[in-house]
C-alpha cells in the first residue's frame, strides 16, 4: 500500500470464512501468498477486489500517519460496489455469526 498508494476494503460475505481466516493469519502455511486459491479482480485503482464479497470500496491513499507500531491510512473512495444478494460476514465475541439475531454460523 505504501508503494502503490491504493487500497481496497472488501466487506466479506458469509461464504468467505476461509478467506477471513487466511488474512487473519490462521493459516501460517499460506503466509507467503494469502491470495492463493481465491478469485479476485483488479479495481480501477489496481487494488484487489475478491469475488463473492458483499461490498467493496476502491480507494486512493491521500495521507498516512505513523502511530506506534501501526500506520493509519486516510483514503479517498474512488469506486464502490455492493451485492445485495450477499450477507455480510460478522465476527463477534470471537465467533462468526449470522446477521439474524447474531446466531453462530455452523
C-alpha positions as CSV (number, residue, x, y, z in Angstrom):
1,X,0.0,0.0,0.0
2,X,2.9,2.3,0.7
3,X,4.2,1.9,-2.8
4,X,1.0,1.7,-4.8
5,X,-0.9,4.4,-2.8
6,X,-4.1,2.4,-3.2
7,X,-6.2,0.1,-1.1
8,X,-9.4,-1.8,-1.2
9,X,-11.8,-2.5,1.6
10,X,-13.6,-5.8,1.0
11,X,-16.7,-6.5,3.1
12,X,-16.6,-10.3,3.2
13,X,-19.8,-12.3,2.8
14,X,-21.0,-15.2,5.0
15,X,-19.5,-17.6,2.5
16,X,-16.0,-16.2,2.9
17,X,-15.0,-17.6,6.4
18,X,-11.9,-19.3,4.9
19,X,-10.7,-16.0,3.3
20,X,-11.2,-14.2,6.6
21,X,-9.2,-16.8,8.4
22,X,-6.4,-16.7,5.9
23,X,-6.0,-12.9,6.2
24,X,-6.3,-13.1,10.0
25,X,-3.1,-15.2,9.9
26,X,-4.8,-18.5,10.9
27,X,-3.1,-20.4,8.0
28,X,0.6,-19.9,8.6
29,X,1.5,-22.2,5.6
30,X,-0.2,-19.6,3.3
31,X,1.6,-16.5,4.7
32,X,3.8,-16.0,1.6
33,X,0.8,-15.7,-0.7
34,X,-2.5,-15.1,1.1
35,X,-4.3,-14.7,-2.2
36,X,-3.5,-18.2,-3.4
37,X,-6.7,-20.2,-4.2
38,X,-9.0,-17.2,-4.1
39,X,-10.5,-15.5,-7.1
40,X,-10.2,-11.7,-7.3
41,X,-10.3,-8.9,-9.8
42,X,-8.5,-5.6,-10.1
43,X,-10.4,-2.5,-9.3
44,X,-10.0,0.8,-11.1
45,X,-7.0,1.8,-8.9
46,X,-5.4,-1.7,-9.3
47,X,-6.4,-2.8,-5.8
48,X,-7.7,-6.4,-5.3
49,X,-11.5,-7.0,-5.0
50,X,-12.4,-10.6,-4.0
51,X,-15.1,-12.4,-5.8
52,X,-18.2,-13.0,-3.7
53,X,-17.8,-10.0,-1.4
54,X,-20.9,-8.3,0.0
55,X,-19.4,-4.9,-0.8
56,X,-16.2,-3.1,-1.5
57,X,-14.5,0.3,-1.5
58,X,-11.8,1.1,-4.0
59,X,-9.6,3.9,-2.6
60,X,-6.6,6.1,-3.2
61,X,-4.4,6.9,-0.2
62,X,-4.1,10.6,0.4
63,X,-2.2,10.5,3.7
64,X,-0.6,8.1,6.1
65,X,0.1,8.6,9.8
66,X,2.6,6.5,11.9
67,X,1.0,5.6,15.2
68,X,3.3,3.5,17.3
69,X,3.7,0.1,15.5
70,X,0.7,0.8,13.2
71,X,0.1,3.0,10.2
72,X,-3.3,4.8,9.8
73,X,-4.2,5.5,6.2
74,X,-6.6,8.3,5.1
75,X,-8.1,7.4,1.7
76,X,-10.4,8.9,-0.9
77,X,-13.1,6.5,-2.2
78,X,-12.9,6.3,-6.0
79,X,-15.3,3.4,-6.5
80,X,-17.6,1.1,-4.7
81,X,-19.9,-1.9,-5.2
82,X,-22.5,-3.9,-3.3
83,X,-24.0,-7.3,-3.9
84,X,-27.4,-7.1,-2.1
85,X,-27.8,-10.9,-2.6
86,X,-24.9,-11.5,-0.3
87,X,-25.0,-11.2,3.5
88,X,-22.0,-9.7,5.4
89,X,-19.6,-11.9,7.4
90,X,-19.8,-10.9,11.1
91,X,-17.1,-11.8,13.7
92,X,-18.4,-11.0,17.2
93,X,-17.2,-12.3,20.6
94,X,-14.6,-14.5,18.9
95,X,-17.1,-16.3,16.6
96,X,-18.5,-15.9,13.1
97,X,-22.2,-15.0,13.4
98,X,-25.3,-14.7,11.3
99,X,-26.9,-11.3,10.9
100,X,-30.2,-12.6,12.1
101,X,-30.2,-12.4,15.9
102,X,-26.4,-12.9,15.9
103,X,-26.6,-16.7,15.8
104,X,-23.3,-18.6,15.4
105,X,-22.5,-19.8,11.9
106,X,-22.5,-23.6,11.7
